[in-house]
Amino acid sequence: MKKEKFDVTGMTCSACSAHVQKSVAGVLGVSQAAVNLLSNSMTVEYEEDKTNAAAIIQAVENAGYGASLKNVPSASSSSAAPQKGIGMEKQLAGMKMRLIVSFLFTVPLFYISMGHMMGWPLPHWFHGTENALTFAFTQFLLCLPVLYVNRSYYQKGFKSLFHGAPNMDSLIAMGSSAAMIYGAIAIYVIGWGLGHGDSVLVDEYAMDLYFESAAMILTLITVGKFMETRSKGKTGEAIAKLMDLAPKTALVDRDGIEQEIPVEQVQVGDIVIVKPGARIPVDGEIIEGISAVDESALTGESIPVEKKPGDRVTAASINKTGTFRFTAKKVGGDTALAQIIALVEEAAGSKAPISKLADKVSGIFVPVVMTIAVLSAVIWLLSGHSAAFALSIGIAVLVISCPCALGLATPVAIMVGTGKGAENGILIKSAEALETVHSVDTVVLDKTGTITEGKPQVTDIFALEGETSLLETAVSLEKPSEHPLAEAIVAEGERRKIFAKPVTEFQAVPGRGVSARINGIKYLAGNPQFLEENGIPWNREQGESLSKQGKTPLYFANGDEKKPLGVIAVADVVKPTSQKAVAALQAMGIDVVMLTGDNRRTAEAIREQVGVNRVVAEVLPQDKEREVAALQENGKRVAMVGDGINDAPALTRADVGIAIGAGTDVAIESADIVLMRSDLMDAVGSVQLSKAVMRNIRQNLFWAFFYNAIGIPLAAGLFYPFLGWKLNPMFGAAAMSLSSFCVVSNALRLRFFKAPRQETPVSKTEVSEIPIKENIVIPESKGENCMTKKMIIEGMSCGHCSARVEKALNALEGVSAKVDLENKCAEITVTGNVDDAALTKAVTDAGYDVISVA
């Protein structure tokens, strides 16, 4: 099965797109065809052994339209500039010229035709029965330029009509042609009447020429089309902005020579140089240099991310500080940016299930309207009214009917919605997924990597003789170990610039702990049983309290002196935004279920922290899909949120699969929605965006159906016998023009959608020193009297900021500080008499705001 995208030309309304789709779907070997009127494109899935692109293009041409294979350039190529935007600018320029010419002749035409009724002054040669022919022929001549500049309505409209697939242009062409033909006949009748002295006949036809209706219909329709096209151009702004992010050139090092080349010439393996302020041209891995990189264009995260050798960088990110070099890993259409653009374009071109009714109506709309117009004219003619009255009714029905409003109701909202999602790091793969999300009533969350950070971190330090000393011992003991919890302690030490000392006689006891000698002294680390087996008494109360919180306590002791040193708790900590995200989902009436392979105690501890409705613990990865299926069997509509690795079966089984924290991995096949950031609030944002889009689509569909349901009967004269309401064809044309414009304008309101964001990040770690429990039997502490504080700081945005704050704090005597840029906080160890006011003053003098000190 092959999937290809085509550009389609000649479509003007939903009837056109419906006919093209029907024609292509009828080709042998085509399994699915989706036509997008908004982008004038078509996506077709077909069997290569049964048909090919040429046969599909021929089917489109046989239907009366044009088609060609879509050329999809890479996002980083200079040719990837928004060609659609250039084409639309050209189209708008042509429409503007048509409008100028149309108004130039329509205004005097309208003045002449209506002046006598409005009491406006007219030259004497337009007054009286004897000047009726001059009066009529002048209008005819003024009408001709308007018809000529708007001839595309006739070319496309009659072409579609002759192919058996009438569209909106057919309605306009038929309505204005009927008015012109009637006016031309009226000129002959006036000439005959003047020649035979029948002044009554002359006056009757001189007042009902309808030339002004023909010109005004074309002019007003073009006004509406101009406004609609200009508004539609804004629907693709998100994609255009993404395409504009990629730089056009790249600075590479080839054979020791720095040279600037077009970005499309960058090859995998090239050494690329990025200087401060420059955008990264392709995806790669840093080999030299350290910098802060702004990835907000792709992830929506406003805080620059520190990058060092070994870290990956993505195209379109901005280098904020130092110069670095990286090896190109993905170029052209393989970059993250190119894949994001492809996903957004594909989603924008797909169809939501809610659009099926509009599509069905659009397919038969124009023939039905034409039938109503003919029947209305005939019925009024047979009821004794004049031919002019009946013709006016028929023309009004033709020009007021608007299949475009129906056809645009869904795709404009889908395009704006998917584009807005991309701006916020929410990649929606299809319109169906976008529609389904709004109706979910249960969200299933994987714990590891979704609710939690996905890797163990130090959460608490309870030191009996000084925190720095304890952590130094812990890092030295755990450095040789391969246990994941040991990695967390070593990482915490590196973060605080505390490094391991050499150890000897290292020994790991499975299920118990480790022991080693540091400077000749034996130290132990492990569980309470391990310490007790080595003759070190320990009260387990503190450890039990930590375990109930879902944390793993590690106990440390001096083995030679049989003396406890303290406890370090390690846990896979909850992400700062998880609790807020769960609360937001529940506020929308959604049940939140957590699936985890952890034991029930840990699962319950996480449940208490984030407030999920239900927890299913000790679930194997292969059993997650079964849990989702069970919920669906109970009538639930389920969205599964996971990291897209072990959760693939469950993501596929769910009504909507959401892969969180995918970063640059935008090709997760099992998910319907990909969240670029590892933030559960984006899952909330996807639900809120879906609800906003669906609300907008319903508003559009209601307006489209309501407009036609009221407008067509009014134009047909249904209210004339009772209320005397009769619609002038000119007002019908104006109403039709405005209807499409209103639908597009309403969809553009989605551009103001704002995804929820956590405003104040919460620290990932809570490091504190607890007084010695009186029931722990140990010698009196001889350690230093120190205190640990945590300061929340506002205003830091890059590595330079955090370095400046750290320098200001460490300049104080007796203060040791480490600043965490990501969490906007500083962990401060005070060993002297330094109060909070002095700490605050040091930071504020450096130019930053202190929110709290605790």
C-alpha positions in Angstrom: 0.0 0.0 0.0 1.4 3.4 -1.0 0.4 6.8 0.3 0.9 9.9 -1.8 -0.1 13.5 -1.7 -1.4 15.5 -4.7 -2.0 19.2 -5.5 -5.5 19.7 -6.9 -6.4 22.8 -9.0 -9.8 24.2 -10.0 -11.7 23.4 -6.8 -13.8 26.3 -5.5 -16.3 24.8 -3.1 -17.1 21.6 -1.1 -19.1 20.2 -4.0 -15.9 20.3 -6.1 -13.9 18.4 -3.4 -16.7 15.9 -2.9 -16.7 15.2 -6.7 -12.9 14.9 -6.8 -13.0 12.5 -3.9 -15.7 10.4 -5.4 -13.9 10.2 -8.7 -10.6 9.1 -7.2 -12.2 6.7 -4.8 -13.7 5.0 -7.8 -10.3 4.1 -9.3 -9.5 0.4 -9.0 -6.8 -0.1 -6.4 -7.5 3.1 -4.4 -8.4 2.2 -0.8 -8.8 5.7 0.6 -8.9 9.2 -0.7 -9.2 12.4 1.3 -9.5 15.8 -0.4 -8.8 19.0 1.5 -10.5 22.1 0.0 -8.7 24.5 2.2 -5.2 23.5 1.1 -6.3 22.3 -2.4 -4.6 19.0 -1.7 -5.5 15.3 -1.8 -4.0 12.3 0.1 -4.5 8.9 -1.6 -3.7 5.4 -0.4 -3.5 2.8 -3.2 -2.2 -0.6 -4.2 0.8 -0.1 -6.5 0.2 -3.3 -8.4 -3.3 -2.2 -9.4 -3.0 1.5 -10.1 -0.5 4.4 -10.1 -0.2 8.2 -9.7 -0.9 8.8 -13.4 -4.2 6.9 -13.2 -5.3 9.0 -10.2 -4.3 12.2 -11.9 -6.3 11.1 -15.0 -9.4 10.5 -12.8 -9.2 14.0 -11.4 -8.8 15.5 -14.9 -11.8 13.5 -16.1 -13.8 15.0 -13.3 -12.9 18.5 -14.7 -10.1 19.5 -12.4 -6.3 19.4 -12.5 -3.9 17.4 -10.3 -0.2 16.8 -9.9 2.1 15.0 -7.4 2.9 17.2 -4.5 6.6 18.2 -4.3 7.5 18.0 -0.6 10.8 19.8 0.0 12.6 19.4 3.3 11.9 21.9 6.0 15.5 23.0 6.1 15.7 23.6 2.4 15.5 27.1 1.0 12.9 25.8 -1.4 10.8 24.9 1.6 9.7 28.5 1.9 5.9 28.6 2.1 5.0 28.3 -1.5 1.4 28.1 -0.6 1.8 31.6 0.9 3.4 32.9 -2.3 0.6 31.4 -4.4 -2.0 32.9 -2.1 -0.4 36.3 -2.4 -0.6 36.1 -6.1 -4.2 34.9 -5.9 -5.1 37.8 -3.6 -3.4 40.3 -5.9 -5.5 39.0 -8.9 -8.7 39.2 -6.8 -7.8 42.7 -5.7 -7.5 43.8 -9.4 -10.8 42.2 -10.2 -12.4 44.0 -7.3 -11.1 47.3 -8.4 -12.4 46.8 -12.0 -15.7 45.4 -10.8 -16.4 48.3 -8.4 -15.2 50.8 -11.1 -18.1 49.7 -13.3 -20.6 48.4 -10.8 -20.9 51.6 -8.9 -22.0 53.8 -11.9 -24.1 50.9 -13.1 -25.9 50.7 -9.8 -26.3 54.5 -9.7 -27.9 54.6 -13.2 -30.2 51.6 -12.6 -31.4 52.7 -9.2 -31.0 56.5 -9.4 -34.6 57.2 -10.6 -36.0 55.2 -7.7 -33.7 56.8 -5.1 -34.3 60.3 -6.4 -30.7 60.7 -7.4 -29.9 63.2 -10.1 -29.4 61.6 -13.6 -28.5 63.1 -17.0 -31.7 64.0 -19.0 -30.8 61.4 -21.7 -31.6 58.6 -19.2 -35.1 59.9 -18.4 -38.3 59.2 -20.2 -39.7 56.5 -22.4 -38.0 57.9 -25.5 -34.5 57.3 -23.8 -35.3 53.8 -22.6 -33.0 52.1 -25.1 -30.1 54.4 -24.1 -30.9 53.7 -20.5 -30.8 49.9 -21.0 -27.9 49.7 -23.4 -25.7 51.9 -21.2 -26.2 49.4 -18.4 -25.4 46.5 -20.7 -22.1 48.1 -21.7 -21.2 48.8 -18.0 -21.9 45.2 -17.1 -19.6 43.7 -19.8 -16.2 44.6 -18.1 -17.5 43.1 -14.8 -18.4 39.9 -16.5 -15.1 39.8 -18.3 -12.8 40.2 -15.3 -14.9 37.6 -13.4 -15.0 35.2 -16.3 -13.4 32.5 -14.1 -16.9 31.9 -12.5 -18.2 31.0 -16.0 -15.2 29.0 -17.1 -15.2 26.8 -13.9 -18.9 26.8 -13.3 -20.1 25.7 -16.7 -17.2 23.2 -17.0 -18.2 21.5 -13.8 -21.9 21.6 -14.9 -21.1 19.9 -18.2 -19.1 17.3 -16.3 -22.2 16.5 -14.3 -20.8 17.9 -11.1 -22.2 21.4 -10.6 -20.5 23.5 -7.9 -20.8 26.9 -6.3 -19.4 28.6 -9.4 -22.1 26.9 -11.4 -24.7 28.5 -9.2 -23.1 31.9 -9.7 -22.6 31.5 -13.4 -26.2 30.4 -13.9 -27.7 33.1 -11.7 -25.7 36.0 -13.3 -26.2 34.5 -16.8 -29.9 34.3 -16.4 -29.9 38.0 -15.3 -27.8 39.0 -18.3 -29.9 36.9 -20.8 -33.1 38.4 -19.4 -31.6 41.9 -19.7 -30.5 41.3 -23.3 -34.0 40.1 -24.2 -35.4 43.2 -22.5 -33.3 45.4 -24.7 -34.8 43.8 -27.8 -38.3 44.1 -26.3 -37.7 47.8 -25.6 -36.5 48.3 -29.1 -39.6 46.5 -30.5 -41.9 48.6 -28.2 -40.3 51.9 -29.3 -40.7 50.9 -32.9 -44.3 50.0 -32.5 -45.3 52.8 -30.1 -46.0 50.5 -27.1 -44.9 52.8 -24.3 -46.4 50.6 -21.6 -44.3 47.6 -22.7 -41.2 49.8 -22.9 -41.7 51.2 -19.4 -42.3 47.8 -17.9 -39.1 46.2 -19.3 -37.0 49.3 -18.7 -37.6 49.0 -15.0 -36.7 45.3 -14.8 -33.4 44.9 -16.7 -31.4 43.0 -14.0 -28.0 44.1 -15.4 -27.2 45.6 -12.0 -28.1 42.3 -10.4 -25.7 40.4 -12.6 -22.8 42.8 -12.0 -23.5 43.2 -8.3 -23.7 39.4 -7.8 -20.3 38.9 -9.3 -18.8 41.9 -7.4 -20.2 40.9 -4.0 -19.2 37.3 -4.5 -15.7 38.4 -5.4 -15.6 40.6 -2.2 -16.6 37.6 -0.2 -14.0 35.4 -1.9 -11.3 38.0 -1.3 -12.1 38.2 2.4 -12.4 34.4 2.7 -9.1 33.8 0.9 -7.3 36.4 3.0 -8.6 34.8 6.2 -7.8 31.3 5.0 -4.2 32.4 4.4 -4.0 33.0 8.2 -5.1 29.4 9.0 -1.7 28.0 7.8 0.4 30.6 9.8 1.5 27.9 12.3 3.0 25.7 9.6 4.5 28.8 7.8 6.1 29.9 11.1 7.6 26.4 11.6 9.0 26.4 8.1 10.5 29.9 8.6 12.4 28.6 11.7 15.0 26.7 9.8 18.1 28.8 8.8 18.9 28.9 5.1 22.7 28.4 5.6 25.0 26.4 7.8 28.6 27.0 9.0 30.5 23.7 8.6 34.1 22.6 9.1 35.4 20.7 6.2 39.0 19.7 6.0 39.8 22.2 8.7 38.3 25.1 6.7 35.2 26.9 8.0 32.7 27.5 5.2 29.1 28.7 5.0 27.0 26.6 2.7 23.2 26.2 1.9 21.6 24.1 4.6 20.4 21.5 2.0 24.0 20.7 1.3 24.8 19.6 4.8 25.5 15.9 5.0 25.3 13.4 7.8 28.6 13.4 9.6 29.5 17.0 8.8 31.0 19.1 11.6 28.6 22.1 12.1 29.6 25.2 14.0 27.0 27.3 15.8 27.8 30.7 17.2 25.9 32.6 19.8 22.5 33.9 18.6 22.4 31.6 15.6 19.8 29.0 14.8 20.9 25.3 14.7 20.5 24.2 11.0 20.2 20.4 11.4 19.9 17.7 14.1 23.0 16.4 15.7 25.2 15.7 18.7 27.6 18.2 20.4 31.2 17.2 20.3 32.8 20.4 21.6 31.7 23.4 23.6 29.0 24.2 26.2 26.0 26.5 25.8 22.4 27.2 26.6 20.0 26.4 23.8 16.5 27.8 23.4 14.3 25.0 22.2 11.0 26.8 22.7 10.2 26.7 19.0 9.9 22.9 19.1 9.0 22.1 22.7 7.2 25.3 23.9 9.6 25.4 26.9 10.8 29.0 27.4 13.8 28.3 29.6 17.0 27.6 27.7 18.5 24.2 28.2 22.1 23.7 29.1 24.0 21.6 26.5 27.4 19.9 26.7 29.3 17.4 24.7 27.2 14.2 24.1 23.9 16.1 24.2 21.6 16.2 21.2 20.5 19.4 19.5 17.7 19.9 17.1 17.2 22.1 14.0 15.5 25.5 14.6 16.7 25.8 18.2 18.6 29.0 19.1 22.1 29.0 20.5 21.9 31.6 23.3 25.5 31.7 24.8 28.7 29.9 23.8 30.0 28.6 20.5 29.8 24.8 20.0 30.5 22.2 17.4 28.3 19.2 16.7 28.1 16.3 14.3 25.2 16.3 11.9 23.0 13.2 12.5 19.8 14.0 10.7 19.5 16.4 7.7 16.8 17.5 5.2 13.5 15.8 5.6 14.8 13.6 8.5 15.1 16.4 11.0 12.7 16.8 13.9 11.4 20.0 12.5 10.7 18.5 9.0 8.9 15.6 10.7 6.8 18.0 12.8 5.8 20.0 9.7 4.9 16.7 7.9 2.8 15.6 10.9 0.9 18.9 11.2 0.3 19.1 7.4 -1.0 15.6 7.3 -3.3 16.2 10.3 -4.6 19.5 8.8 -5.4 17.6 5.6 -7.3 14.8 7.3 -11.0 14.7 8.0 -12.8 14.4 11.3 -15.8 12.1 11.6 -18.0 15.1 12.4 -17.4 16.3 8.8 -19.1 13.3 7.2 -22.6 14.8 7.4 -21.4 18.0 5.8 -19.6 16.0 3.1 -22.7 14.1 2.3 -24.8 17.2 2.1 -22.2 19.0 -0.1 -22.2 16.2 -2.6 -25.9 16.7 -3.4 -26.3 20.3 -2.4 -25.8 22.1 -5.7 -28.1 19.8 -7.8 -30.8 20.2 -5.1 -30.4 24.0 -5.1 -30.7 24.2 -8.9 -33.8 22.1 -8.7 -35.4 24.3 -6.1 -34.5 27.4 -8.1 -36.2 26.1 -11.3 -39.2 24.8 -9.4 -39.6 28.1 -7.5 -39.4 30.2 -10.7 -41.9 27.9 -12.5 -44.4 27.8 -9.6 -44.4 31.6 -9.3 -44.8 31.9 -13.1 -47.7 29.5 -13.1 -49.3 31.3 -10.1 -49.8 34.4 -12.3 -46.7 36.5 -11.5 -44.6 38.1 -14.2 -41.6 36.5 -15.8 -39.4 39.2 -14.1 -40.7 38.2 -10.7 -40.2 34.5 -11.3 -36.7 35.1 -12.7 -35.8 37.2 -9.7 -36.9 34.4 -7.4 -34.9 31.8 -9.3 -31.7 33.9 -9.4 -32.0 34.7 -5.7 -32.2 31.0 -4.8 -29.1 30.3 -6.9 -26.9 33.0 -5.5 -27.9 32.8 -1.8 -27.1 29.1 -1.5 -23.7 28.6 0.0 -22.1 25.1 -0.2 -18.7 26.7 0.8 -19.9 27.4 4.3 -20.6 23.7 4.7 -17.4 22.7 3.2 -15.2 25.0 5.2 -16.9 24.5 8.6 -14.6 21.6 9.6 -11.3 21.9 7.7 -10.5 25.5 8.7 -11.0 24.7 12.4 -8.9 21.5 12.0 -6.1 23.3 10.3 -6.0 26.2 12.9 -6.3 23.7 15.8 -3.5 21.4 14.7 -1.3 24.3 13.9 -2.0 25.8 17.3 -1.2 22.5 18.9 2.2 22.4 17.1 3.0 25.9 18.5 2.5 24.5 22.0 4.4 21.3 21.5 1.3 19.2 21.0 1.5 17.2 17.7 -1.8 15.8 16.6 -1.5 13.1 13.9 -5.1 13.2 12.6 -8.3 15.1 12.7 -10.0 11.9 14.1 -7.7 11.9 17.1 -8.4 15.6 17.6 -12.1 15.0 17.6 -11.9 11.9 19.9 -9.9 13.5 22.7 -12.7 15.9 23.6 -15.1 13.0 24.4 -12.8 10.9 26.6 -14.1 10.3 30.1 -11.1 8.3 31.5 -7.4 9.0 31.2 -5.0 6.2 32.0 -1.5 7.4 33.1 1.6 5.3 33.1 3.6 6.1 36.3 7.2 6.0 35.3 8.2 8.8 33.0 4.7 10.2 32.8 3.6 11.1 36.4 7.2 10.8 37.7 10.5 11.9 36.3 11.4 8.3 35.2 14.8 8.1 37.0 15.7 7.9 40.7 16.7 11.1 42.5 17.8 12.0 46.0 14.8 13.4 47.8 15.8 13.7 51.4 19.1 13.7 53.4 19.0 13.1 57.1 22.5 13.7 58.4 23.6 13.0 61.9 27.1 14.7 61.7 26.9 17.1 58.7 25.2 16.7 55.4 28.3 17.4 53.2 30.3 14.8 55.1 27.5 12.2 54.7 27.1 12.9 51.0 30.8 12.7 50.4 30.9 9.3 52.1 27.8 8.1 50.3 29.2 9.2 46.8 32.5 7.4 47.5 30.7 4.2 48.6 28.2 4.1 45.8 30.5 5.2 42.9 31.8 1.6 42.2 28.3 0.2 42.5 26.1 -0.4 39.4 22.8 -0.2 41.2 20.3 2.5 39.9 19.9 3.9 43.4 23.7 4.3 43.6 23.6 6.3 40.3 21.1 8.7 41.9 23.4 9.4 44.8 26.5 9.9 42.6 24.5 12.2 40.4 23.4 14.3 43.4 27.0 14.5 44.4 28.1 15.7 41.0 25.3 18.3 41.1 26.7 19.7 44.3 30.3 19.4 43.1 31.0 16.7 45.7 33.1 13.9 44.2 34.1 10.4 45.2 37.2 9.6 47.2 39.3 6.5 46.4 38.0 3.4 48.1 39.5 0.0 48.8 38.1 -3.4 49.8 34.9 -2.6 48.0 32.3 -5.4 48.4 28.7 -5.6 47.3 26.3 -7.9 49.2 23.3 -8.7 47.0 20.0 -7.7 48.6 21.8 -6.0 51.5 24.2 -3.2 50.6 27.9 -2.3 50.0 31.0 -1.8 52.2 34.4 -0.3 51.5 37.3 1.5 53.2 37.8 5.2 52.7 41.1 6.5 54.0 41.5 3.3 55.9 38.1 3.5 57.7 35.4 1.0 56.9 32.0 2.4 55.9 28.7 0.6 55.2 25.7 1.5 53.1 22.5 -0.5 52.7 19.3 -1.6 54.4 18.8 -1.8 58.2 19.3 -5.6 58.2 22.8 -5.1 56.6 23.8 -2.6 59.3 22.4 -4.7 62.1 24.2 -7.8 60.8 27.4 -5.7 61.2 26.6 -4.8 64.8 25.2 -1.3 64.2 21.9 -0.7 65.9 19.3 1.4 64.0 15.9 2.6 64.7 13.7 1.9 61.7 11.0 4.5 62.4 12.5 7.1 60.0 13.0 4.6 57.3 9.4 3.3 57.6 8.1 6.8 57.3 10.1 7.3 54.1 8.9 4.0 52.7 5.3 5.0 53.2 6.0 8.0 51.0 7.1 5.7 48.2 10.8 6.4 48.8 13.7 4.0 49.3 15.9 4.8 52.3 19.6 4.0 52.2 21.3 3.8 55.6 25.0 4.8 56.1 27.3 4.0 59.0 30.9 4.0 60.2 31.7 0.3 60.4 34.8 0.6 62.5 33.1 2.8 65.2 29.7 1.1 64.8 28.2 4.5 64.5 25.2 5.5 62.3 25.9 8.5 59.9 22.5 9.2 58.4 19.9 8.2 55.9 19.6 9.3 52.2 16.2 8.7 50.6 16.0 8.0 46.9 12.8 7.9 44.8 11.5 8.4 41.3 10.0 11.8 42.1 6.7 13.2 40.9 7.1 15.8 38.2 6.3 19.3 39.4 3.2 19.7 37.2 1.7 16.2 37.7 -0.6 17.1 40.6 -1.9 20.2 38.9 -2.5 18.2 35.6 -4.4 15.5 37.4 -6.6 18.1 39.2 -7.2 19.8 35.9 -8.3 16.6 34.2 -10.7 15.8 37.1 -12.1 19.3 37.0 -13.2 18.5 33.4 -15.1 15.4 34.7 -12.4 12.9 33.6 -11.5 9.9 35.8 -7.8 9.5 36.2 -6.3 6.0 36.5 -2.6 5.2 37.2 -1.0 2.0 35.9 2.3 0.9 37.4 4.5 -2.1 37.8 5.6 -0.9 41.2 4.4 -2.4 44.5 1.2 -1.2 46.0 2.8 0.8 48.8 4.8 2.9 46.4 1.8 3.2 44.1 -0.4 4.4 46.9 2.2 6.9 48.0 2.2 8.4 44.4 -1.6 8.4 44.4 -1.7 10.4 47.6 0.7 12.9 46.1 -1.0 13.5 42.8 -4.6 12.6 43.7 -5.5 10.1 41.0 -8.9 8.4 41.3 -7.7 4.8 41.1 -4.4 2.9 41.1 -3.6 -0.4 39.4 -0.3 -1.6 40.8 2.1 -4.5 40.0 1.0 -4.5 36.3 3.4 -5.9 33.8 3.8 -3.9 30.5 2.0 -6.6 28.5 -1.0 -6.4 30.9 -1.5 -2.6 30.5 -3.3 -3.2 27.2 -5.7 -5.6 29.0 -6.5 -3.0 31.7 -7.4 -0.4 29.0 -9.6 -2.9 27.2 -11.4 -3.7 30.4 -12.2 0.0 30.8 -13.5 0.2 27.3 -15.7 -2.9 27.9 -17.3 -1.0 30.7 -18.3 1.8 28.3 -15.5 4.2 28.9 -13.8 6.3 26.3 -10.1 6.0 27.2 -7.1 8.1 26.5 -3.8 6.4 27.4 -0.8 8.6 28.3 2.6 6.9 28.3 6.2 7.2 27.2 5.6 5.3 24.0 8.1 2.5 24.7 6.7 -0.2 27.0 3.2 1.3 26.6 2.9 0.8 22.8 0.1 -1.9 23.0 -1.9 0.1 25.5 -1.5 3.3 23.4 -2.8 1.4 20.4 -5.7 -0.1 22.2 -6.9 3.1 23.7 -9.4 5.4 21.9 -6.6 7.9 21.9 -2.9 7.2 22.5 -0.8 10.1 23.8 3.0 9.7 23.9 4.5 12.1 26.4 8.0 13.5 26.5 8.8 12.2 23.0 11.2 15.1 22.5 12.5 14.7 18.9 11.0 11.3 18.5 8.0 12.3 16.5 7.6 9.0 14.7 6.0 7.0 17.5 3.6 5.0 15.4 1.5 3.7 18.3 0.4 7.2 19.5 -2.3 9.4 18.0 -0.9 12.5 19.8 2.7 13.3 20.5 3.7 15.7 23.3 7.1 17.2 22.7 7.7 18.1 26.3 7.7 15.7 29.3 4.9 17.7 30.9 1.6 16.2 31.8 0.0 19.6 31.6 0.3 19.2 27.8 -2.1 16.2 28.0 -4.5 18.6 29.7 -3.8 21.1 26.9 -4.6 18.5 24.2 -8.0 17.8 25.8 -8.8 21.5 26.1 -7.6 22.2 22.5 -9.9 19.4 21.3 -12.8 20.8 23.2 -12.2 24.2 21.7 -11.9 22.9 18.2 -15.0 20.8 18.4 -17.0 23.7 19.9 -15.8 25.8 17.0 -16.7 23.2 14.4 -20.2 22.8 15.9 -20.7 26.6 15.7 -19.6 26.6 12.1 -21.8 23.7 11.1 -24.8 25.2 12.9 -24.2 28.5 11.1 -23.8 26.8 7.7 -27.0 24.7 8.1 -29.0 27.5 9.7 -28.0 30.0 7.0 -29.0 27.7 4.2 -32.2 26.5 6.0 -33.4 30.1 6.4 -31.9 31.7 3.3 -33.1 29.3 0.6 -36.8 29.4 1.7 -36.6 33.2 1.9 -35.1 33.5 -1.5 -37.7 31.0 -2.9 -40.5 33.4 -1.8 -41.9 31.1 0.8 -42.7 34.0 3.1 -44.0 36.3 0.4 -47.7 35.3 0.5 -47.8 35.8 4.3 -45.3 38.6 5.1 -44.6 40.1 1.7 -40.9 39.3 2.1 -39.0 39.0 -1.2 -35.2 38.8 -1.5 -33.4 40.9 -4.0 -30.7 38.8 -5.8 -28.1 41.4 -4.9 -28.8 40.9 -1.2 -28.7 37.2 -1.7 -25.2 37.4 -3.2 -24.0 39.6 -0.3 -25.4 37.2 2.2 -23.6 34.2 0.5 -20.3 36.1 0.5 -20.5 36.9 4.2 -21.5 33.4 5.2 -18.2 31.8 4.1 -16.3 34.7 5.6 -18.0 34.3 8.9 -17.2 30.6 9.1 -13.5 31.2 8.4 -13.3 34.1 10.8 -14.9 32.1 13.6 -12.3 29.3 13.1 -9.5 31.9 13.3 -10.5 32.6 16.9 -8.8 29.4 17.7 -5.5 31.2 17.1 -6.0 32.8 20.6 -6.1 29.4 22.3 -3.6 29.2 25.1 -2.3 25.8 26.5 -2.1 25.6 30.3 1.3 26.0 31.7 2.8 25.6 35.2 3.8 29.1 36.3 6.1 28.4 39.2 8.2 25.3 38.9 8.5 23.2 42.1 11.9 22.0 43.2 12.7 18.4 42.3 14.4 17.8 45.6 13.7 18.6 49.2 17.0 18.3 51.1 16.8 18.9 54.8 18.7 18.0 57.9 16.6 16.5 60.7 17.6 16.6 64.4 18.9 13.2 65.8 16.0 11.0 67.0 16.5 10.5 70.7 15.8 6.8 70.5 18.8 6.3 68.1 21.7 5.1 70.3 24.8 6.9 68.9 27.7 8.9 70.4 27.2 12.6 70.7 27.7 14.4 67.4 31.0 16.2 66.9 30.2 17.5 63.5 29.9 21.0 62.4 26.8 23.0 63.2 25.3 23.6 59.8 21.9 24.4 58.3 20.4 23.8 54.9 18.1 26.3 53.2 16.2 26.4 50.0 15.7 29.7 48.2 13.2 30.2 45.3 14.5 32.8 42.9 12.7 34.6 40.1 14.4 36.2 37.0 17.0 33.6 36.0 16.9 32.6 32.4 20.3 31.2 31.4 23.5 29.7 32.6 25.0 33.1 33.1 22.2 34.1 35.4 22.6 31.0 37.6 26.4 31.5 37.7 25.9 35.1 38.8 23.5 34.1 41.7 25.8 31.3 42.8 28.8 33.6 42.9 26.9 36.2 44.9 25.8 33.6 47.5 29.2 31.9 47.8 30.9 35.2 48.4 29.2 35.3 51.8 31.4 33.8 54.6 30.1 30.5 55.8 27.8 30.0 52.8 28.0 27.2 50.3 25.3 27.4 47.5 24.4 25.5 44.4 21.9 27.0 42.0 19.4 24.9 40.1 18.4 26.9 37.0 15.7 24.5 35.8 13.8 24.7 39.1 14.6 28.4 39.8 16.0 27.7 43.2 19.2 27.6 45.2 20.2 25.0 47.8 22.3 26.8 50.5 24.4 25.3 53.3 25.1 27.8 56.1 27.8 27.1 58.6 28.1 30.5 60.2 25.8 33.2 61.6 24.2 34.3 58.2 20.5 35.1 58.4 17.9 35.0 55.6 18.0 38.8 55.2 21.8 38.6 54.2 21.1 35.8 51.8 18.2 37.7 50.2 20.2 40.9 49.9 23.1 39.1 48.1 20.7 37.8 45.5 18.7 41.0 45.0 21.9 43.0 44.7 22.9 40.7 41.9 19.7 41.8 40.1 17.2 38.9 40.8 14.1 38.5 43.0 13.9 36.2 46.0 10.4 34.6 46.3 11.0 32.6 49.5 13.7 31.2 51.8 12.9 28.0 53.8 
